[in-house]
């Protein structure tokens, strides 16, 4: 689980927001601006910027990854067999392949030419799932663990995290005149390529000639969904279940 230090970081972030809020609302708008209409305009525009940030920040923080389906979890036979074997033992491949065959599990990515699995959680890893050493669980379509929110960015909250980056960039530009676009641009490029941060750092190895990249338009829909009414709301709307993903052969 998260350490005490990890849980302090979101508190520091919230304190910084409160500090900037006090500086703008109290010191600037209430004490420095004497014209009432101008003061109201400044306050309205400022709150239109900061309220979406707080909503998306806490929503991203609170949405945890769904667990890996039970069908992916090893039984006692597999756990005992794998725990006795050396990591380089070829018989591990037979145990994993037999388990996936009888459970009807198919994955397209491999690690060291082997079906990806997690002995800490005692289960097969679905495609794009990774074990988070901080959260101590396997996270569906894990992008990265974000200490600023003490949570992983994953299948269910990635869209909301992306919207948080948009609103934060707008807020920083309005408050300081500087747009924080580097992180937003990085994740925009990842989304349009249908990649996670972990996949950008370590490209997944596919067992077949295929890719998760469906093209920019379909990649966008995979994260935001087809219902445009939900695109800018702090609600999960991604397509799929975080376990199985559409692929494109080449």
NUKOL-265105 format. One record per residue: residue number from 1; residue in three letters; x, y negated, z of N, C-alpha, C, O in turn. Coordinates in steps of 0.1 Angstrom, whole numbers, plus 5000, padded with zeros to 4 digits. Example, Ala and Ser with C-alpha at 12.3 -4.5 7.8 and 13.67 -1.06 7.14 Angstrom:
! NUKOL-265105
PT  pos  code  neast  nnorth   nup  caeast  canorth  caup  ceast  cnorth   cup  oeast  onorth   oup
PT    1   ala   5132    5057  5078    5123     5045  5078   5132    5033  5078   5142    5033  5085
PT    2   ser   5128    5022  5071    5137     5011  5071   5129    5000  5079   5134    4989  5080
! end
This chain:
! NUKOL-265105
PT  pos  code  neast  nnorth   nup  caeast  canorth  caup  ceast  cnorth   cup  oeast  onorth   oup
PT    1   unk   5008    5012  5000    5000     5000  5000   5009    4988  5000   5021    4988  5002
PT    2   unk   5003    4976  4997    5010     4963  4997   5016    4960  5011   5010    4963  5021
PT    3   unk   5028    4955  5011    5034     4951  5023   5029    4937  5028   5021    4931  5021
PT    4   unk   5032    4934  5040    5028     4921  5046   5033    4909  5037   5026    4899  5035
PT    5   unk   5045    4911  5032    5051     4900  5024   5043    4898  5011   5041    4887  5006
PT    6   unk   5039    4910  5005    5031     4909  4993   5018    4901  4995   5013    4894  4986
PT    7   unk   5012    4904  5006    4999     4897  5009   5001    4882  5013   4991    4875  5012
PT    8   unk   5013    4878  5016    5016     4864  5019   5016    4856  5007   5013    4844  5007
PT    9   unk   5020    4862  4996    5022     4854  4983   5009    4848  4979   5009    4836  4975
PT   10   unk   4998    4855  4978    4985     4849  4974   4981    4837  4984   4975    4827  4980
PT   11   unk   4984    4839  4997    4981     4828  5006   4989    4816  5003   4984    4805  5004
PT   12   unk   5002    4818  4999    5010     4806  4995   5004    4799  4982   5004    4787  4981
PT   13   unk   5000    4808  4973    4994     4802  4961   4981    4794  4964   4980    4783  4959
PT   14   unk   4973    4799  4973    4961     4792  4977   4964    4779  4984   4958    4768  4982
PT   15   unk   4975    4779  4992    4979     4767  4999   4984    4756  4990   4982    4744  4991
PT   16   unk   4991    4761  4979    4996     4751  4969   4984    4745  4962   4984    4733  4959
PT   17   unk   4974    4753  4959    4962     4747  4952   4955    4737  4961   4951    4727  4957
PT   18   unk   4954    4740  4974    4948     4731  4984   4956    4718  4985   4950    4708  4987
PT   19   unk   4969    4720  4984    4978     4708  4985   4976    4699  4973   4974    4687  4974
PT   20   unk   4975    4705  4961    4973     4697  4949   4958    4691  4949   4956    4680  4944
PT   21   unk   4949    4699  4955    4935     4694  4956   4934    4682  4965   4928    4672  4961
PT   22   unk   4941    4683  4976    4941     4671  4985   4948    4659  4979   4943    4648  4980
PT   23   unk   4959    4661  4972    4966     4650  4966   4958    4643  4955   4958    4631  4954
PT   24   unk   4950    4651  4948    4943     4645  4937   4930    4639  4942   4927    4627  4939
PT   25   unk   4922    4647  4949    4908     4643  4953   4909    4632  4964   4902    4621  4962
PT   26   unk   4917    4634  4974    4917     4624  4985   4926    4613  4982   4922    4601  4983
PT   27   unk   4939    4616  4980    4949     4605  4979   4947    4597  4966   4948    4584  4967
PT   28   unk   4944    4603  4955    4942     4595  4943   4928    4590  4941   4926    4578  4940
PT   29   unk   4918    4599  4940    4905     4595  4937   4898    4587  4948   4892    4576  4945
PT   30   unk   4899    4591  4960    4892     4584  4971   4900    4571  4976   4893    4561  4979
PT   31   unk   4913    4572  4977    4921     4561  4982   4926    4551  4972   4928    4539  4975
PT   32   unk   4929    4556  4960    4935     4547  4950   4926    4542  4939   4928    4531  4934
PT   33   unk   4916    4549  4936    4906     4544  4925   4895    4537  4932   4887    4544  4939
PT   34   unk   4893    4525  4929    4882     4517  4935   4870    4516  4927   4859    4515  4932
PT   35   unk   4871    4518  4914    4859     4518  4905   4851    4531  4906   4857    4541  4904
PT   36   unk   4839    4530  4910    4831     4542  4914   4829    4551  4902   4831    4563  4903
PT   37   unk   4825    4545  4890    4823     4553  4878   4836    4561  4874   4835    4572  4870
PT   38   unk   4847    4553  4875    4860     4559  4871   4863    4571  4881   4868    4581  4877
PT   39   unk   4860    4568  4894    4863     4579  4904   4854    4591  4901   4859    4602  4902
PT   40   unk   4842    4589  4898    4833     4600  4895   4838    4608  4883   4838    4620  4883
PT   41   unk   4842    4601  4873    4846     4607  4861   4859    4616  4863   4860    4627  4859
PT   42   unk   4868    4610  4871    4880     4618  4874   4877    4630  4882   4883    4641  4880
PT   43   unk   4868    4629  4892    4864     4640  4900   4857    4651  4892   4859    4663  4895
PT   44   unk   4848    4647  4883    4841     4657  4875   4850    4665  4866   4849    4677  4866
PT   45   unk   4859    4658  4859    4868     4664  4850   4877    4674  4858   4880    4685  4853
PT   46   unk   4882    4669  4869    4891     4677  4877   4885    4690  4882   4891    4701  4882
PT   47   unk   4872    4689  4887    4866     4701  4892   4862    4710  4881   4861    4722  4883
PT   48   unk   4859    4705  4869    4857     4714  4857   4869    4722  4854   4868    4733  4848
PT   49   unk   4881    4717  4858    4893     4724  4855   4896    4734  4866   4900    4745  4864
PT   50   unk   4894    4730  4879    4899     4738  4890   4889    4749  4894   4894    4760  4899
PT   51   unk   4877    4747  4893    4867     4757  4897   4868    4770  4889   4868    4780  4895
PT   52   unk   4869    4769  4876    4871     4782  4868   4884    4789  4872   4884    4801  4873
PT   53   unk   4894    4781  4876    4907     4788  4880   4905    4796  4893   4909    4808  4894
PT   54   unk   4898    4790  4903    4896     4797  4915   4887    4809  4913   4889    4820  4919
PT   55   unk   4877    4808  4905    4868     4819  4902   4875    4831  4896   4874    4842  4900
PT   56   unk   4883    4828  4885    4890     4838  4878   4902    4844  4887   4905    4855  4886
PT   57   unk   4908    4835  4895    4919     4840  4904   4914    4850  4914   4920    4861  4915
PT   58   unk   4903    4847  4921    4898     4856  4931   4892    4869  4924   4892    4880  4930
PT   59   unk   4886    4867  4913    4880     4879  4906   4891    4888  4901   4890    4900  4903
PT   60   unk   4902    4883  4896    4913     4891  4892   4919    4898  4904   4923    4910  4903
PT   61   unk   4920    4891  4915    4925     4897  4927   4916    4908  4933   4922    4918  4938
PT   62   unk   4903    4907  4932    4894     4917  4938   4891    4929  4930   4888    4939  4936
PT   63   unk   4892    4928  4917    4889     4940  4908   4900    4950  4908   4911    4947  4903
PT   64   unk   4899    4961  4914    4909     4972  4915   4906    4982  4904   4895    4983  4898
PT   65   unk   4917    4989  4900    4916     4998  4889   4907    5010  4893   4908    5015  4905
PT   66   unk   4899    5015  4884    4892     5027  4886   4901    5039  4888   4912    5039  4882
PT   67   unk   4898    5049  4896    4907     5061  4897   4907    5069  4884   4898    5068  4876
PT   68   unk   4918    5076  4883    4919     5086  4871   4908    5096  4873   4906    5101  4885
PT   69   unk   4901    5100  4863    4890     5110  4864   4895    5123  4871   4907    5127  4870
PT   70   unk   4886    5129  4878    4890     5142  4886   4895    5153  4877   4903    5161  4881
PT   71   unk   4890    5153  4864    4894     5163  4855   4909    5163  4852   4915    5173  4847
PT   72   unk   4916    5152  4855    4930     5151  4853   4938    5155  4865   4951    5156  4864
PT   73   unk   4932    5158  4876    4939     5161  4888   4943    5176  4888   4935    5185  4885
PT   74   unk   4955    5179  4893    4960     5193  4893   4953    5200  4904   4949    5195  4914
PT   75   unk   4951    5213  4902    4946     5222  4912   4958    5227  4921   4969    5224  4918
PT   76   unk   4955    5235  4931    4965     5240  4939   4976    5248  4932   4988    5248  4935
PT   77   unk   4971    5256  4922    4980     5264  4914   4991    5256  4907   5003    5259  4907
PT   78   unk   4986    5245  4900    4995     5236  4893   5005    5229  4902   5017    5228  4899
PT   79   unk   5000    5224  4913    5008     5217  4923   5019    5226  4928   5031    5222  4929
PT   80   unk   5016    5238  4932    5026     5248  4937   5036    5251  4927   5048    5252  4930
PT   81   unk   5031    5253  4914    5040     5257  4904   5050    5246  4900   5062    5248  4899
PT   82   unk   5045    5234  4899    5053     5222  4895   5063    5218  4907   5074    5214  4904
PT   83   unk   5058    5219  4919    5067     5216  4930   5079    5225  4932   5089    5221  4937
PT   84   unk   5078    5237  4927    5089     5247  4928   5099    5246  4916   5110    5251  4917
PT   85   unk   5094    5240  4906    5103     5239  4894   5112    5227  4894   5110    5217  4899
PT   86   unk   5123    5229  4887    5133     5219  4885   5127    5209  4874   5121    5214  4865
PT   87   unk   5130    5196  4875    5124     5187  4865   5128    5190  4851   5120    5186  4842
PT   88   unk   5139    5196  4849    5143     5200  4835   5139    5213  4831   5142    5218  4820
PT   89   unk   5131    5220  4839    5127     5234  4836   5116    5233  4824   5107    5226  4825
PT   90   unk   5119    5241  4814    5110     5242  4803   5096    5247  4806   5087    5245  4799
PT   91   unk   5095    5255  4817    5083     5261  4821   5073    5250  4825   5060    5252  4825
PT   92   unk   5078    5238  4829    5069     5227  4832   5060    5224  4820   5048    5221  4822
PT   93   unk   5066    5224  4808    5058     5221  4796   5046    5231  4795   5035    5227  4791
PT   94   unk   5049    5243  4797    5039     5254  4796   5027    5252  4806   5016    5253  4803
PT   95   unk   5031    5248  4818    5021     5246  4829   5012    5234  4825   5000    5234  4826
PT   96   unk   5019    5223  4820    5011     5211  4816   5002    5213  4804   4991    5209  4804
PT   97   unk   5008    5220  4794    5000     5223  4782   4988    5232  4785   4977    5230  4780
PT   98   unk   4990    5242  4793    4979     5251  4797   4968    5244  4805   4957    5246  4803
PT   99   unk   4973    5235  4814    4963     5227  4822   4955    5218  4813   4942    5218  4814
PT  100   unk   4961    5211  4804    4954     5202  4795   4945    5210  4785   4934    5205  4782
PT  101   unk   4949    5222  4781    4941     5229  4772   4928    5234  4779   4917    5232  4773
PT  102   unk   4929    5239  4791    4917     5244  4798   4908    5232  4803   4896    5234  4805
PT  103   unk   4914    5221  4805    4906     5209  4809   4901    5201  4798   4893    5191  4800
PT  104   unk   4905    5204  4785    4901     5196  4774   4907    5182  4773   4900    5173  4769
PT  105   unk   4919    5181  4778    4926     5168  4779   4935    5166  4767   4943    5175  4764
PT  106   unk   4934    5155  4761    4944     5152  4750   4950    5138  4752   4943    5129  4753
PT  107   unk   4963    5138  4752    4970     5125  4753   4979    5124  4741   4984    5134  4735
PT  108   unk   4982    5111  4737    4990     5109  4725   5004    5104  4728   5012    5104  4719
PT  109   unk   5007    5100  4740    5020     5096  4744   5027    5106  4752   5021    5114  4759
PT  110   unk   5041    5105  4751    5049     5115  4758   5061    5107  4765   5064    5096  4761
PT  111   unk   5066    5114  4775    5079     5109  4781   5089    5121  4781   5086    5131  4787
PT  112   unk   5100    5118  4775    5110     5129  4773   5104    5141  4766   5107    5152  4770
PT  113   unk   5096    5138  4756    5089     5149  4748   5080    5158  4757   5078    5170  4754
PT  114   unk   5075    5152  4768    5067     5160  4777   5054    5153  4780   5054    5140  4780
PT  115   unk   5043    5160  4782    5031     5154  4787   5033    5146  4799   5039    5151  4809
PT  116   unk   5029    5134  4800    5031     5125  4811   5023    5129  4823   5011    5131  4822
PT  117   unk   5029    5130  4835    5022     5134  4847   5028    5127  4859   5039    5122  4858
PT  118   unk   5021    5127  4870    5025     5120  4882   5024    5130  4894   5013    5134  4897
PT  119   unk   5035    5134  4899    5035     5143  4911   5031    5136  4924   5026    5143  4933
PT  120   unk   5033    5123  4924    5028     5116  4936   5013    5116  4937   5008    5118  4948
PT  121   unk   5006    5114  4926    4992     5115  4926   4986    5129  4922   4974    5131  4923
PT  122   unk   4996    5137  4918    4992     5151  4914   4982    5152  4903   4971    5158  4905
PT  123   unk   4986    5146  4892    4976     5145  4881   4983    5142  4868   4994    5137  4867
PT  124   unk   4977    5146  4857    4981     5141  4843   4978    5126  4842   4968    5121  4847
PT  125   unk   4988    5119  4836    4986     5105  4834   4978    5103  4820   4984    5107  4810
PT  126   unk   4967    5097  4820    4961     5093  4807   4970    5083  4800   4978    5077  4806
PT  127   unk   4968    5083  4787    4976     5073  4779   4975    5059  4785   4964    5055  4789
PT  128   unk   4986    5052  4786    4987     5038  4791   4986    5037  4806   4986    5026  4811
PT  129   unk   4984    5048  4813    4983     5048  4827   4997    5049  4833   5006    5057  4828
PT  130   unk   5000    5041  4844    5013     5042  4850   5011    5042  4865   5001    5037  4870
PT  131   unk   5020    5048  4872    5020     5048  4887   5026    5035  4892   5037    5031  4889
PT  132   unk   5018    5027  4900    5023     5015  4906   5029    5018  4920   5023    5023  4929
PT  133   unk   5042    5015  4921    5049     5018  4934   5045    5009  4945   5046    5012  4957
PT  134   unk   5039    4997  4942    5034     4988  4952   5020    4993  4957   5017    4994  4969
PT  135   unk   5011    4995  4948    4997     4999  4951   4996    5014  4955   4987    5019  4961
PT  136   unk   5007    5022  4951    5008     5036  4954   4996    5044  4948   4991    5054  4953
PT  137   unk   4992    5040  4936    4982     5048  4928   4985    5047  4913   4993    5039  4909
PT  138   unk   4980    5056  4905    4981     5055  4891   4970    5045  4886   4958    5046  4889
PT  139   unk   4974    5036  4878    4966     5025  4874   4963    5026  4859   4972    5027  4850
PT  140   unk   4950    5026  4855    4945     5027  4841   4950    5015  4833   4947    5004  4837
PT  141   unk   4956    5018  4822    4961     5007  4812   4968    4996  4820   4964    4985  4820
PT  142   unk   4978    5000  4828    4985     4991  4836   4993    4981  4828   5001    4986  4819
PT  143   unk   4992    4968  4830    5000     4958  4824   5012    4955  4832   5024    4956  4828
PT  144   unk   5010    4951  4844    5021     4949  4854   5014    4947  4868   5002    4944  4869
PT  145   unk   5023    4948  4878    5018     4944  4891   5021    4929  4894   5033    4925  4892
PT  146   unk   5011    4922  4897    5013     4907  4898   5013    4903  4913   5003    4904  4920
PT  147   unk   5024    4899  4918    5025     4896  4933   5017    4883  4936   5013    4882  4948
PT  148   unk   5014    4875  4926    5007     4863  4929   4992    4865  4933   4986    4857  4939
PT  149   unk   4987    4877  4929    4974     4881  4933   4973    4894  4941   4962    4898  4945
PT  150   unk   4985    4899  4944    4986     4912  4952   4977    4922  4946   4969    4929  4953
PT  151   unk   4978    4924  4933    4970     4934  4926   4977    4937  4912   4984    4929  4907
PT  152   unk   4973    4948  4906    4978     4951  4893   4969    4945  4883   4957    4943  4885
PT  153   unk   4975    4941  4871    4967     4937  4860   4965    4950  4852   4975    4956  4848
PT  154   unk   4952    4953  4849    4949     4966  4844   4937    4965  4834   4933    4954  4830
PT  155   unk   4932    4977  4831    4921     4978  4821   4909    4969  4825   4904    4962  4816
PT  156   unk   4905    4969  4837    4893     4962  4841   4894    4947  4843   4884    4940  4842
PT  157   unk   4906    4943  4847    4907     4928  4850   4916    4921  4840   4919    4909  4843
PT  158   unk   4921    4927  4830    4930     4921  4821   4924    4909  4814   4930    4898  4813
PT  159   unk   4912    4910  4809    4905     4899  4803   4904    4887  4812   4906    4876  4808
PT  160   unk   4900    4890  4825    4898     4879  4834   4912    4872  4837   4912    4860  4839
PT  161   unk   4922    4880  4838    4936     4875  4840   4940    4866  4828   4946    4855  4830
PT  162   unk   4936    4870  4816    4939     4862  4804   4932    4849  4805   4937    4838  4801
PT  163   unk   4919    4849  4809    4912     4837  4810   4918    4828  4821   4918    4816  4820
PT  164   unk   4923    4834  4832    4929     4826  4842   4941    4819  4837   4944    4807  4841
PT  165   unk   4949    4825  4828    4960     4819  4822   4956    4807  4813   4963    4796  4813
PT  166   unk   4945    4808  4806    4940     4797  4798   4936    4785  4807   4940    4774  4804
PT  167   unk   4928    4788  4817    4924     4777  4826   4935    4771  4834   4935    4759  4836
PT  168   unk   4945    4779  4838    4957     4773  4845   4965    4764  4836   4970    4754  4841
PT  169   unk   4966    4768  4823    4974     4760  4814   4967    4746  4812   4973    4736  4812
PT  170   unk   4953    4746  4811    4946     4734  4810   4947    4725  4822   4949    4713  4821
PT  171   unk   4947    4732  4834    4948     4725  4847   4962    4718  4848   4963    4706  4852
PT  172   unk   4972    4726  4845    4986     4720  4846   4988    4709  4836   4994    4699  4840
PT  173   unk   4982    4710  4824    4983     4699  4815   4976    4686  4820   4981    4675  4818
PT  174   unk   4964    4688  4825    4956     4677  4830   4963    4671  4842   4963    4659  4844
PT  175   unk   4968    4679  4851    4973     4674  4864   4987    4668  4863   4990    4658  4869
PT  176   unk   4996    4674  4855    5010     4669  4854   5013    4665  4840   5024    4659  4838
PT  177   unk   5005    4668  4830    5008     4664  4816   5017    4675  4809   5022    4673  4798
PT  178   unk   5020    4686  4817    5028     4696  4811   5020    4709  4809   5013    4713  4819
PT  179   unk   5020    4714  4798    5012     4727  4795   5020    4739  4798   5031    4740  4792
PT  180   unk   5016    4748  4807    5023     4760  4809   5017    4770  4799   5008    4778  4802
PT  181   unk   5024    4771  4788    5019     4779  4777   5027    4792  4775   5023    4801  4767
PT  182   unk   5039    4792  4780    5048     4804  4777   5042    4817  4781   5041    4826  4773
PT  183   unk   5037    4818  4793    5030     4830  4798   5018    4833  4790   5015    4845  4787
PT  184   unk   5010    4823  4788    4998     4825  4780   5001    4830  4766   4995    4839  4761
PT  185   unk   5011    4823  4760    5015     4827  4746   5020    4842  4745   5017    4849  4736
PT  186   unk   5027    4846  4756    5032     4859  4757   5021    4869  4757   5021    4879  4750
PT  187   unk   5011    4867  4766    5000     4876  4767   4991    4876  4755   4984    4886  4751
PT  188   unk   4990    4864  4748    4982     4863  4736   4988    4872  4725   4981    4880  4718
PT  189   unk   5002    4872  4724    5008     4880  4714   5007    4895  4718   5005    4903  4709
PT  190   unk   5007    4898  4731    5006     4912  4735   4992    4917  4731   4990    4928  4726
PT  191   unk   4982    4909  4734    4968     4913  4732   4965    4915  4717   4959    4925  4713
PT  192   unk   4971    4906  4708    4968     4908  4694   4976    4919  4688   4973    4924  4677
PT  193   unk   4986    4924  4695    4993     4937  4691   4988    4949  4699   4993    4960  4696
PT  194   unk   4979    4947  4708    4974     4958  4716   4985    4964  4724   4987    4977  4723
PT  195   unk   4992    4956  4731    5003     4961  4739   5001    4956  4754   4995    4946  4756
PT  196   unk   5006    4963  4763    5007     4959  4777   5022    4954  4779   5031    4956  4771
PT  197   unk   5024    4947  4790    5038     4942  4793   5047    4954  4794   5058    4954  4789
PT  198   unk   5043    4965  4801    5051     4977  4802   5054    4983  4789   5065    4988  4787
PT  199   unk   5044    4983  4780    5047     4989  4766   5056    4980  4758   5063    4985  4749
PT  200   unk   5056    4967  4761    5065     4958  4753   5079    4960  4758   5089    4959  4750
PT  201   unk   5081    4963  4771    5094     4966  4777   5099    4980  4773   5111    4982  4770
PT  202   unk   5090    4990  4773    5094     5003  4770   5083    5009  4760   5073    5013  4764
PT  203   unk   5087    5009  4748    5077     5013  4737   5073    5027  4739   5081    5036  4741
PT  204   unk   5060    5030  4739    5055     5044  4742   5059    5053  4730   5060    5048  4718
PT  205   unk   5062    5065  4733    5065     5075  4723   5053    5084  4720   5048    5090  4729
PT  206   unk   5049    5083  4708    5037     5090  4704   5040    5104  4699   5051    5106  4692
PT  207   unk   5031    5114  4701    5034     5127  4697   5030    5129  4682   5035    5138  4675
PT  208   unk   5022    5119  4677    5019     5119  4662   5022    5105  4657   5026    5096  4664
PT  209   unk   5021    5104  4644    5024     5091  4637   5012    5082  4639   5004    5080  4629
PT  210   unk   5010    5076  4650    4999     5068  4653   5003    5056  4663   5014    5056  4668
PT  211   unk   4994    5047  4665    4996     5035  4673   4983    5031  4679   4972    5034  4674
PT  212   unk   4984    5023  4690    4972     5017  4696   4968    5004  4689   4957    4999  4691
PT  213   unk   4977    4999  4680    4975     4986  4673   4965    4989  4662   4968    4995  4652
PT  214   unk   4953    4983  4664    4942     4985  4654   4941    4973  4645   4932    4972  4636
PT  215   unk   4949    4963  4646    4948     4950  4639   4943    4939  4649   4936    4942  4658
PT  216   unk   4947    4927  4646    4944     4916  4656   4930    4915  4660   4926    4913  4672
PT  217   unk   4920    4916  4650    4906     4914  4653   4901    4925  4663   4895    4922  4673
PT  218   unk   4904    4938  4659    4899     4949  4667   4906    4949  4681   4900    4953  4691
PT  219   unk   4919    4945  4681    4926     4944  4693   4919    4934  4703   4918    4937  4715
PT  220   unk   4915    4923  4697    4908     4913  4705   4895    4919  4711   4892    4917  4723
PT  221   unk   4887    4925  4702    4875     4931  4707   4877    4942  4718   4869    4943  4726
PT  222   unk   4888    4949  4717    4891     4959  4726   4892    4954  4740   4889    4960  4750
PT  223   unk   4897    4941  4741    4899     4935  4754   4887    4927  4759   4882    4928  4770
PT  224   unk   4881    4920  4749    4870     4911  4753   4856    4917  4750   4846    4912  4755
PT  225   unk   4855    4928  4742    4842     4934  4739   4836    4927  4727   4840    4917  4722
PT  226   unk   4824    4932  4723    4817     4927  4711   4807    4917  4715   4802    4909  4707
PT  227   unk   4803    4916  4728    4793     4907  4733   4799    4893  4736   4805    4892  4746
PT  228   unk   4798    4884  4726    4804     4871  4728   4799    4863  4740   4805    4854  4745
PT  229   unk   4787    4867  4745    4782     4860  4756   4790    4863  4769   4789    4855  4779
PT  230   unk   4797    4873  4769    4805     4877  4781   4820    4873  4779   4828    4875  4789
PT  231   unk   4824    4868  4768    4838     4865  4766   4844    4856  4776   4856    4859  4781
PT  232   unk   4838    4846  4780    4844     4836  4789   4838    4836  4803   4839    4827  4811
PT  233   unk   4832    4847  4806    4827     4850  4820   4836    4859  4827   4843    4867  4821
PT  234   unk   4838    4857  4840    4847     4865  4848   4842    4879  4851   4841    4883  4863
PT  235   unk   4838    4886  4840    4832     4899  4842   4840    4908  4832   4843    4905  4821
PT  236   unk   4842    4921  4837    4849     4931  4827   4840    4933  4815   4828    4936  4817
PT  237   unk   4846    4933  4804    4838     4935  4791   4846    4943  4781   4842    4944  4769
PT  238   unk   4857    4949  4785    4865     4956  4776   4858    4969  4771   4850    4974  4778
PT  239   unk   4862    4973  4759    4856     4985  4753   4863    4997  4758   4875    4997  4761
PT  240   unk   4855    5008  4760    4861     5020  4765   4861    5022  4780   4853    5015  4787
PT  241   unk   4868    5032  4784    4868     5036  4798   4882    5035  4805   4883    5038  4817
PT  242   unk   4892    5030  4798    4905     5029  4804   4913    5042  4804   4924    5042  4808
PT  243   unk   4907    5053  4799    4913     5066  4799   4916    5070  4785   4928    5074  4782
PT  244   unk   4907    5069  4776    4908     5072  4762   4908    5059  4753   4899    5051  4755
PT  245   unk   4917    5058  4744    4918     5046  4735   4918    5050  4721   4924    5060  4717
PT  246   unk   4911    5042  4712    4912     5045  4698   4926    5043  4693   4934    5034  4698
PT  247   unk   4930    5051  4683    4943     5050  4677   4942    5048  4662   4932    5051  4656
PT  248   unk   4953    5044  4656    4953     5042  4641   4965    5050  4636   4977    5049  4641
PT  249   unk   4963    5059  4627    4973     5067  4621   4980    5059  4609   4974    5051  4603
PT  250   unk   4993    5062  4607    5000     5056  4596   5009    5066  4590   5016    5062  4580
! end
